[in-house]
Amino acid sequence: MNDNLFKKVESKTKVNKNTILDLASKLQKGNMKDKKTLLEVIDELSIITGRSVSNEKKEKIINAIVNDKIPDNIEKKF
């Protein structure tokens, strides 16, 4: 990927290129139906973004992903 893109992302988010690539690798290699994998990804994103996620919210996210309950129009929420 283009280093300029990573520099822009890092300047806006304070998340460096290696962190992004490590997370992308974990997402590609991981079983996204496995609760342990999902919990690790949620926890890592929480640390990266500096936002805490309650255990209740984690369970809701995990259950939605595992049970294919993610809405088709989720991009409209962002």
Secondary structure, 3 states (H helix, E strand, C coil): CCHHHHHHHHHHHCCCHHHHHHHHHHHHHCCCCCHHHHHHHHHHHHHHHCCCCCHHHHHHHHHHHHCCCCCCCHHHHC
